[in-house]
Amino acid sequence: GLISFLTIKPPEVRAWTIKEGTRAPEAAGKIHTDFQKGFICVEVIDYNTLY
């Protein structure tokens, strides 16, 4: 299936759709290829904790 991840940089929130099981560096590449090339780490926050 598909899942979405969010990027948040006020004032913009954006949803990115990827295949379930996609690894973080490849997900970063959906935003920009340079992010995938220079990937270091990811911070994961459950959607429900945002509200």
PyMOL Python script that loads the backbone (N, CA, C, O; Angstrom):
from pymol import cmd

cmd.read_pdbstr("""\
ATOM      1  N   GLY A   1       0.797  -1.175   0.000  1.00  0.00           N
ATOM      2  CA  GLY A   1       0.000   0.000   0.000  1.00  0.00           C
ATOM      3  C   GLY A   1       0.852   1.256   0.000  1.00  0.00           C
ATOM      4  O   GLY A   1       2.074   1.209  -0.144  1.00  0.00           O
ATOM      5  N   LEU A   2       0.198   2.332   0.159  1.00  0.00           N
ATOM      6  CA  LEU A   2       0.846   3.634   0.195  1.00  0.00           C
ATOM      7  C   LEU A   2       0.714   4.250   1.579  1.00  0.00           C
ATOM      8  O   LEU A   2      -0.265   4.005   2.285  1.00  0.00           O
ATOM      9  N   ILE A   3       1.698   5.048   1.963  1.00  0.00           N
ATOM     10  CA  ILE A   3       1.643   5.817   3.200  1.00  0.00           C
ATOM     11  C   ILE A   3       2.054   7.251   2.877  1.00  0.00           C
ATOM     12  O   ILE A   3       2.602   7.523   1.809  1.00  0.00           O
ATOM     13  N   SER A   4       1.790   8.143   3.787  1.00  0.00           N
ATOM     14  CA  SER A   4       2.204   9.534   3.613  1.00  0.00           C
ATOM     15  C   SER A   4       3.096   9.936   4.769  1.00  0.00           C
ATOM     16  O   SER A   4       2.911   9.484   5.900  1.00  0.00           O
ATOM     17  N   PHE A   5       4.062  10.787   4.477  1.00  0.00           N
ATOM     18  CA  PHE A   5       4.831  11.404   5.544  1.00  0.00           C
ATOM     19  C   PHE A   5       4.748  12.905   5.359  1.00  0.00           C
ATOM     20  O   PHE A   5       4.542  13.405   4.253  1.00  0.00           O
ATOM     21  N   LEU A   6       4.911  13.608   6.457  1.00  0.00           N
ATOM     22  CA  LEU A   6       4.744  15.061   6.445  1.00  0.00           C
ATOM     23  C   LEU A   6       6.079  15.756   6.656  1.00  0.00           C
ATOM     24  O   LEU A   6       6.931  15.285   7.409  1.00  0.00           O
ATOM     25  N   THR A   7       6.242  16.872   5.983  1.00  0.00           N
ATOM     26  CA  THR A   7       7.339  17.787   6.287  1.00  0.00           C
ATOM     27  C   THR A   7       6.703  19.080   6.764  1.00  0.00           C
ATOM     28  O   THR A   7       5.721  19.557   6.195  1.00  0.00           O
ATOM     29  N   ILE A   8       7.279  19.635   7.816  1.00  0.00           N
ATOM     30  CA  ILE A   8       6.704  20.832   8.423  1.00  0.00           C
ATOM     31  C   ILE A   8       7.790  21.891   8.548  1.00  0.00           C
ATOM     32  O   ILE A   8       8.799  21.696   9.226  1.00  0.00           O
ATOM     33  N   LYS A   9       7.565  22.992   7.894  1.00  0.00           N
ATOM     34  CA  LYS A   9       8.411  24.180   8.044  1.00  0.00           C
ATOM     35  C   LYS A   9       7.462  25.359   7.941  1.00  0.00           C
ATOM     36  O   LYS A   9       7.085  25.775   6.845  1.00  0.00           O
ATOM     37  N   PRO A  10       7.075  25.899   9.107  1.00  0.00           N
ATOM     38  CA  PRO A  10       6.074  26.963   9.091  1.00  0.00           C
ATOM     39  C   PRO A  10       6.399  28.029   8.049  1.00  0.00           C
ATOM     40  O   PRO A  10       7.552  28.431   7.896  1.00  0.00           O
ATOM     41  N   PRO A  11       5.398  28.467   7.356  1.00  0.00           N
ATOM     42  CA  PRO A  11       3.972  28.214   7.541  1.00  0.00           C
ATOM     43  C   PRO A  11       3.462  27.030   6.720  1.00  0.00           C
ATOM     44  O   PRO A  11       2.250  26.837   6.628  1.00  0.00           O
ATOM     45  N   GLU A  12       4.356  26.225   6.118  1.00  0.00           N
ATOM     46  CA  GLU A  12       3.914  25.171   5.198  1.00  0.00           C
ATOM     47  C   GLU A  12       3.992  23.789   5.835  1.00  0.00           C
ATOM     48  O   GLU A  12       4.964  23.455   6.513  1.00  0.00           O
ATOM     49  N   VAL A  13       2.959  23.001   5.607  1.00  0.00           N
ATOM     50  CA  VAL A  13       2.953  21.580   5.926  1.00  0.00           C
ATOM     51  C   VAL A  13       2.673  20.859   4.622  1.00  0.00           C
ATOM     52  O   VAL A  13       1.739  21.211   3.900  1.00  0.00           O
ATOM     53  N   ARG A  14       3.485  19.844   4.315  1.00  0.00           N
ATOM     54  CA  ARG A  14       3.313  19.153   3.043  1.00  0.00           C
ATOM     55  C   ARG A  14       3.299  17.652   3.278  1.00  0.00           C
ATOM     56  O   ARG A  14       4.068  17.138   4.090  1.00  0.00           O
ATOM     57  N   ALA A  15       2.421  16.948   2.566  1.00  0.00           N
ATOM     58  CA  ALA A  15       2.339  15.490   2.638  1.00  0.00           C
ATOM     59  C   ALA A  15       2.995  14.900   1.397  1.00  0.00           C
ATOM     60  O   ALA A  15       2.792  15.381   0.282  1.00  0.00           O
ATOM     61  N   TRP A  16       3.783  13.851   1.607  1.00  0.00           N
ATOM     62  CA  TRP A  16       4.470  13.141   0.538  1.00  0.00           C
ATOM     63  C   TRP A  16       3.996  11.692   0.572  1.00  0.00           C
ATOM     64  O   TRP A  16       3.980  11.074   1.636  1.00  0.00           O
ATOM     65  N   THR A  17       3.615  11.151  -0.559  1.00  0.00           N
ATOM     66  CA  THR A  17       3.117   9.780  -0.631  1.00  0.00           C
ATOM     67  C   THR A  17       4.222   8.869  -1.147  1.00  0.00           C
ATOM     68  O   THR A  17       4.855   9.141  -2.168  1.00  0.00           O
ATOM     69  N   ILE A  18       4.438   7.773  -0.409  1.00  0.00           N
ATOM     70  CA  ILE A  18       5.457   6.797  -0.777  1.00  0.00           C
ATOM     71  C   ILE A  18       4.884   5.399  -0.592  1.00  0.00           C
ATOM     72  O   ILE A  18       3.848   5.227   0.049  1.00  0.00           O
ATOM     73  N   LYS A  19       5.558   4.405  -1.153  1.00  0.00           N
ATOM     74  CA  LYS A  19       5.148   3.020  -0.952  1.00  0.00           C
ATOM     75  C   LYS A  19       5.507   2.599   0.470  1.00  0.00           C
ATOM     76  O   LYS A  19       6.573   2.939   0.983  1.00  0.00           O
ATOM     77  N   GLU A  20       4.603   1.858   1.091  1.00  0.00           N
ATOM     78  CA  GLU A  20       4.869   1.333   2.423  1.00  0.00           C
ATOM     79  C   GLU A  20       6.126   0.476   2.370  1.00  0.00           C
ATOM     80  O   GLU A  20       6.290  -0.324   1.449  1.00  0.00           O
ATOM     81  N   GLY A  21       7.009   0.634   3.341  1.00  0.00           N
ATOM     82  CA  GLY A  21       8.261  -0.110   3.371  1.00  0.00           C
ATOM     83  C   GLY A  21       9.434   0.641   2.763  1.00  0.00           C
ATOM     84  O   GLY A  21      10.567   0.161   2.808  1.00  0.00           O
ATOM     85  N   THR A  22       9.174   1.819   2.192  1.00  0.00           N
ATOM     86  CA  THR A  22      10.251   2.638   1.641  1.00  0.00           C
ATOM     87  C   THR A  22      11.173   3.076   2.771  1.00  0.00           C
ATOM     88  O   THR A  22      10.706   3.528   3.817  1.00  0.00           O
ATOM     89  N   ARG A  23      12.454   2.947   2.568  1.00  0.00           N
ATOM     90  CA  ARG A  23      13.420   3.357   3.588  1.00  0.00           C
ATOM     91  C   ARG A  23      13.561   4.876   3.599  1.00  0.00           C
ATOM     92  O   ARG A  23      13.303   5.547   2.600  1.00  0.00           O
ATOM     93  N   ALA A  24      13.974   5.398   4.741  1.00  0.00           N
ATOM     94  CA  ALA A  24      14.041   6.848   4.934  1.00  0.00           C
ATOM     95  C   ALA A  24      14.876   7.581   3.881  1.00  0.00           C
ATOM     96  O   ALA A  24      14.441   8.635   3.416  1.00  0.00           O
ATOM     97  N   PRO A  25      16.055   7.081   3.476  1.00  0.00           N
ATOM     98  CA  PRO A  25      16.813   7.822   2.459  1.00  0.00           C
ATOM     99  C   PRO A  25      16.067   7.954   1.130  1.00  0.00           C
ATOM    100  O   PRO A  25      16.138   8.993   0.475  1.00  0.00           O
ATOM    101  N   GLU A  26      15.355   6.904   0.736  1.00  0.00           N
ATOM    102  CA  GLU A  26      14.577   6.972  -0.500  1.00  0.00           C
ATOM    103  C   GLU A  26      13.383   7.912  -0.348  1.00  0.00           C
ATOM    104  O   GLU A  26      13.013   8.611  -1.291  1.00  0.00           O
ATOM    105  N   ALA A  27      12.786   7.926   0.836  1.00  0.00           N
ATOM    106  CA  ALA A  27      11.685   8.863   1.090  1.00  0.00           C
ATOM    107  C   ALA A  27      12.196  10.299   1.010  1.00  0.00           C
ATOM    108  O   ALA A  27      11.524  11.168   0.455  1.00  0.00           O
ATOM    109  N   ALA A  28      13.376  10.549   1.560  1.00  0.00           N
ATOM    110  CA  ALA A  28      13.967  11.887   1.479  1.00  0.00           C
ATOM    111  C   ALA A  28      14.196  12.292   0.034  1.00  0.00           C
ATOM    112  O   ALA A  28      14.088  13.468  -0.312  1.00  0.00           O
ATOM    113  N   GLY A  29      14.512  11.317  -0.809  1.00  0.00           N
ATOM    114  CA  GLY A  29      14.717  11.588  -2.226  1.00  0.00           C
ATOM    115  C   GLY A  29      13.466  12.046  -2.940  1.00  0.00           C
ATOM    116  O   GLY A  29      13.552  12.663  -4.002  1.00  0.00           O
ATOM    117  N   LYS A  30      12.298  11.755  -2.373  1.00  0.00           N
ATOM    118  CA  LYS A  30      11.048  12.259  -2.955  1.00  0.00           C
ATOM    119  C   LYS A  30      10.971  13.775  -2.832  1.00  0.00           C
ATOM    120  O   LYS A  30      10.377  14.441  -3.680  1.00  0.00           O
ATOM    121  N   ILE A  31      11.567  14.319  -1.782  1.00  0.00           N
ATOM    122  CA  ILE A  31      11.572  15.764  -1.578  1.00  0.00           C
ATOM    123  C   ILE A  31      12.597  16.407  -2.511  1.00  0.00           C
ATOM    124  O   ILE A  31      12.290  17.358  -3.231  1.00  0.00           O
ATOM    125  N   HIS A  32      13.818  15.872  -2.486  1.00  0.00           N
ATOM    126  CA  HIS A  32      14.881  16.400  -3.350  1.00  0.00           C
ATOM    127  C   HIS A  32      15.997  15.355  -3.417  1.00  0.00           C
ATOM    128  O   HIS A  32      16.350  14.764  -2.396  1.00  0.00           O
ATOM    129  N   THR A  33      16.548  15.125  -4.597  1.00  0.00           N
ATOM    130  CA  THR A  33      17.584  14.098  -4.747  1.00  0.00           C
ATOM    131  C   THR A  33      18.810  14.383  -3.880  1.00  0.00           C
ATOM    132  O   THR A  33      19.467  13.445  -3.425  1.00  0.00           O
ATOM    133  N   ASP A  34      19.130  15.645  -3.643  1.00  0.00           N
ATOM    134  CA  ASP A  34      20.263  15.967  -2.774  1.00  0.00           C
ATOM    135  C   ASP A  34      20.031  15.491  -1.348  1.00  0.00           C
ATOM    136  O   ASP A  34      20.984  15.139  -0.653  1.00  0.00           O
ATOM    137  N   PHE A  35      18.778  15.476  -0.901  1.00  0.00           N
ATOM    138  CA  PHE A  35      18.472  14.980   0.442  1.00  0.00           C
ATOM    139  C   PHE A  35      18.799  13.497   0.542  1.00  0.00           C
ATOM    140  O   PHE A  35      19.301  13.038   1.568  1.00  0.00           O
ATOM    141  N   GLN A  36      18.521  12.751  -0.509  1.00  0.00           N
ATOM    142  CA  GLN A  36      18.815  11.322  -0.505  1.00  0.00           C
ATOM    143  C   GLN A  36      20.330  11.098  -0.515  1.00  0.00           C
ATOM    144  O   GLN A  36      20.835  10.244   0.214  1.00  0.00           O
ATOM    145  N   LYS A  37      21.038  11.845  -1.321  1.00  0.00           N
ATOM    146  CA  LYS A  37      22.498  11.681  -1.429  1.00  0.00           C
ATOM    147  C   LYS A  37      23.202  12.008  -0.119  1.00  0.00           C
ATOM    148  O   LYS A  37      24.156  11.325   0.255  1.00  0.00           O
ATOM    149  N   GLY A  38      22.751  13.034   0.579  1.00  0.00           N
ATOM    150  CA  GLY A  38      23.398  13.454   1.817  1.00  0.00           C
ATOM    151  C   GLY A  38      22.669  13.032   3.073  1.00  0.00           C
ATOM    152  O   GLY A  38      22.875  13.622   4.133  1.00  0.00           O
ATOM    153  N   PHE A  39      21.816  12.016   2.977  1.00  0.00           N
ATOM    154  CA  PHE A  39      20.962  11.613   4.097  1.00  0.00           C
ATOM    155  C   PHE A  39      21.790  11.217   5.312  1.00  0.00           C
ATOM    156  O   PHE A  39      22.757  10.463   5.204  1.00  0.00           O
ATOM    157  N   ILE A  40      21.389  11.744   6.482  1.00  0.00           N
ATOM    158  CA  ILE A  40      22.062  11.407   7.733  1.00  0.00           C
ATOM    159  C   ILE A  40      21.108  10.693   8.687  1.00  0.00           C
ATOM    160  O   ILE A  40      21.413   9.594   9.150  1.00  0.00           O
ATOM    161  N   CYS A  41      19.953  11.302   8.989  1.00  0.00           N
ATOM    162  CA  CYS A  41      19.018  10.691   9.927  1.00  0.00           C
ATOM    163  C   CYS A  41      17.618  11.257   9.712  1.00  0.00           C
ATOM    164  O   CYS A  41      17.418  12.195   8.941  1.00  0.00           O
ATOM    165  N   VAL A  42      16.666  10.667  10.406  1.00  0.00           N
ATOM    166  CA  VAL A  42      15.281  11.099  10.333  1.00  0.00           C
ATOM    167  C   VAL A  42      14.712  11.169  11.749  1.00  0.00           C
ATOM    168  O   VAL A  42      15.104  10.392  12.620  1.00  0.00           O
ATOM    169  N   GLU A  43      13.802  12.086  11.971  1.00  0.00           N
ATOM    170  CA  GLU A  43      13.073  12.147  13.234  1.00  0.00           C
ATOM    171  C   GLU A  43      11.645  11.725  12.946  1.00  0.00           C
ATOM    172  O   GLU A  43      10.960  12.346  12.133  1.00  0.00           O
ATOM    173  N   VAL A  44      11.195  10.673  13.609  1.00  0.00           N
ATOM    174  CA  VAL A  44       9.856  10.135  13.383  1.00  0.00           C
ATOM    175  C   VAL A  44       8.974  10.505  14.560  1.00  0.00           C
ATOM    176  O   VAL A  44       9.312  10.249  15.716  1.00  0.00           O
ATOM    177  N   ILE A  45       7.835  11.111  14.247  1.00  0.00           N
ATOM    178  CA  ILE A  45       6.849  11.484  15.258  1.00  0.00           C
ATOM    179  C   ILE A  45       5.505  10.948  14.801  1.00  0.00           C
ATOM    180  O   ILE A  45       5.097  11.182  13.663  1.00  0.00           O
ATOM    181  N   ASP A  46       4.816  10.236  15.674  1.00  0.00           N
ATOM    182  CA  ASP A  46       3.493   9.726  15.353  1.00  0.00           C
ATOM    183  C   ASP A  46       2.542  10.884  15.097  1.00  0.00           C
ATOM    184  O   ASP A  46       2.547  11.874  15.828  1.00  0.00           O
ATOM    185  N   TYR A  47       1.739  10.759  14.071  1.00  0.00           N
ATOM    186  CA  TYR A  47       0.801  11.809  13.680  1.00  0.00           C
ATOM    187  C   TYR A  47      -0.080  12.242  14.847  1.00  0.00           C
ATOM    188  O   TYR A  47      -0.352  13.431  15.012  1.00  0.00           O
ATOM    189  N   ASN A  48      -0.525  11.290  15.652  1.00  0.00           N
ATOM    190  CA  ASN A  48      -1.438  11.603  16.757  1.00  0.00           C
ATOM    191  C   ASN A  48      -0.795  12.480  17.829  1.00  0.00           C
ATOM    192  O   ASN A  48      -1.509  13.152  18.573  1.00  0.00           O
ATOM    193  N   THR A  49       0.523  12.490  17.926  1.00  0.00           N
ATOM    194  CA  THR A  49       1.177  13.335  18.927  1.00  0.00           C
ATOM    195  C   THR A  49       1.213  14.799  18.506  1.00  0.00           C
ATOM    196  O   THR A  49       1.518  15.666  19.324  1.00  0.00           O
ATOM    197  N   LEU A  50       0.908  15.085  17.251  1.00  0.00           N
ATOM    198  CA  LEU A  50       0.893  16.471  16.787  1.00  0.00           C
ATOM    199  C   LEU A  50      -0.338  17.223  17.278  1.00  0.00           C
ATOM    200  O   LEU A  50      -0.347  18.454  17.301  1.00  0.00           O
ATOM    201  N   TYR A  51      -1.374  16.489  17.669  1.00  0.00           N
ATOM    202  CA  TYR A  51      -2.620  17.130  18.082  1.00  0.00           C
ATOM    203  C   TYR A  51      -2.967  16.824  19.495  1.00  0.00           C
ATOM    204  O   TYR A  51      -3.991  17.291  19.995  1.00  0.00           O
TER     205      TYR A  51
END
""", "prot")
cmd.dss("prot")
cmd.show_as("cartoon", "prot")
cmd.util.cbc("prot")
cmd.orient("prot")
